Amino acid sequence: MSQSPRPNQHAATTPPVFDPARWQARLDELLAVHHIPGAALAVLAGDEIHELAGGILHTGTGVRATTDSVFQIGSISKGYTAALVVLLADAGKLDLDAPVVDVLPDFAVADPAAGGTITVRQLLNHTSGIEGDFVSDTGRGDDCLARYVGGVGNVGLTNPPGATMSYSSTAYNVLGRIVEVVTGLTWDEALKEMLCEPLGLAHTMTLPEEVLRFRAAMGHMGEPGEDPVPTPLWNMLPRSAGPYGGISATAADVVRFARLFIDGGTARDGTRVLSAGAVRAMLAREAEMPDQWFLGAHWGLGWGLFEWDGARGFGHDGSTFGQLAYLRAIPEAGFAVALLTNGGGAAPKVFETLCRELTAELAGVTMPGFGPPAGAPAVDPARPAVDPAPFVGGYRREGFLMTVTDRPAGEGVLRVKYEGADGLKDSFEPLFWNLVPVSDTPSKTVFAGRRNEKDAWIPVVFYALADGSRYVHFGARATAKSA
């Protein structure tokens, strides 16, 4: 896949034209309909970044959202951490295929044998098998990542290293620590010196005292269709969450970072930040996703990879407590879109709507949908006939339990109960999804799930590893069948 700009093969021959007034009205309309307090939207089209904002940053203060407002971008931060690691590897300072212990001799996981074999590349492409949701508040000091990685020795595996793709935030904190050891800088300092400064990302930061310089969005929580309420704290993640989810930025800065991969690794002033080879490596298909829809069919080094109408793209979603962020980019069309929101349970629907309309008009690409057609009955002859028995049971990973049960005869769906377990037991109210079958093959069975009719459909994939062990892939994470 070429990463340098080239003619857009999927749009009209004339350059795409972005109509600010029309898209502002559309953004405002969607925020109001779906009860989203505020949002910022940035779009790269026609070699120009267009910025819009709507709503308010905090329902308690009424401060308006503006294009220079800063939002938490959550796991989109992983793309930045991956770029730091690949940059170091490209400079010959790190071997992506070497075991992590070659760089971090004290690195370990709960399985001693596996800990010595996990490679840096497996951390990047989410095939390490390390349980993904280990959160540890190790303080505000510059040693927070070193202390965090020290605690990873107690973290288990979802699957053997290399056996399947399973999204791991824990792995990205280990990568952040690798950056620190190789550079001698904190992860925050490395981000500034190696990416933010050369790219001119003046509104990208990691620490709350930096965010205070700008208009900052407050997170809000609420179910779809409800008016959400502010979260009790601006940010409930510890500093040690930085490499996997701690960046705050404007929507335009997120698009500027994505543009680095569209422009083949150079900043707008011509400064080379990543080599063209490093960009190609990050966007190469590294691992196949059991779930082909959540963020794309494959994972690269830091990015989810998709293909729409034959046009390859990359992206990532991000969420913190009460803030949700989205990024998609199609390099050959010179197109990227970032939407940053400060809450509301229907934010995914707002992004899906905007992204589909923007890509169609400005990139000439149709964004595929997922799930049964609107209004389809629970029992539909067009769907595959699936025996529910092999899927019923418990699926457990560290901190979480999924219980799959059959529904009463005639409803034609499975039901999933999702709840906290172990140290997270009773930490949140159980969540329930109703599942309907979408496809059934010898290698995997795909269901579409949603909690209610207001929710968007999400993929839930049941499959087996080479050793026959059964798994469910849900939210990009693999969870083994335990009962």
Sequence and secondary structure as in RCSB ss.txt:
>XXXX:A:sequence
MSQSPRPNQHAATTPPVFDPARWQARLDELLAVHHIPGAALAVLAGDEIHELAGGILHTGTGVRATTDSVFQIGS
ISKGYTAALVVLLADAGKLDLDAPVVDVLPDFAVADPAAGGTITVRQLLNHTSGIEGDFVSDTGRGDDCLARYVG
GVGNVGLTNPPGATMSYSSTAYNVLGRIVEVVTGLTWDEALKEMLCEPLGLAHTMTLPEEVLRFRAAMGHMGEPG
EDPVPTPLWNMLPRSAGPYGGISATAADVVRFARLFIDGGTARDGTRVLSAGAVRAMLAREAEMPDQWFLGAHWG
LGWGLFEWDGARGFGHDGSTFGQLAYLRAIPEAGFAVALLTNGGGAAPKVFETLCRELTAELAGVTMPGFGPPAG
APAVDPARPAVDPAPFVGGYRREGFLMTVTDRPAGEGVLRVKYEGADGLKDSFEPLFWNLVPVSDTPSKTVFAGR
RNEKDAWIPVVFYALADGSRYVHFGARATAKSA
>XXXX:A:secstr
   S    TTS SS     HHHHHHHHHHHHHHTT  EEEEEEEETTEEEEEEEEBS TTT  B  TT BEE GG
GHHHHHHHHHHHHHHTTS  TTSBGGGT TT   SSHHHHTT BHHHHHTT S B S       SSTTHHHHHHH
HGGG  BSS TTSS    HHHHHHHHHHHHHHHSS HHHHHIIIIIHHHT TTEE SHHHHTTS B   EE  TT
S  EE SSS  S GGGHHHH  EE HHHHHHHHHHHHTTTB TTS BSS HHHHHHHTS  EE SSSSSS SEE 
SSSEEEEETTEEEEEEEEEETTEEEEEEEEGGGTEEEEEEE   TTHHHHHHHHHHHHHHHHT       SS TT
  SS TTS    SGGG EEEEETTEEEEEEE  TTS  EEEEEEE GGGTTSS  EEEEEEEEEE SSEEEEEEE
SSTTS  EEEEEEE TTS EEEEETTEEEEE  
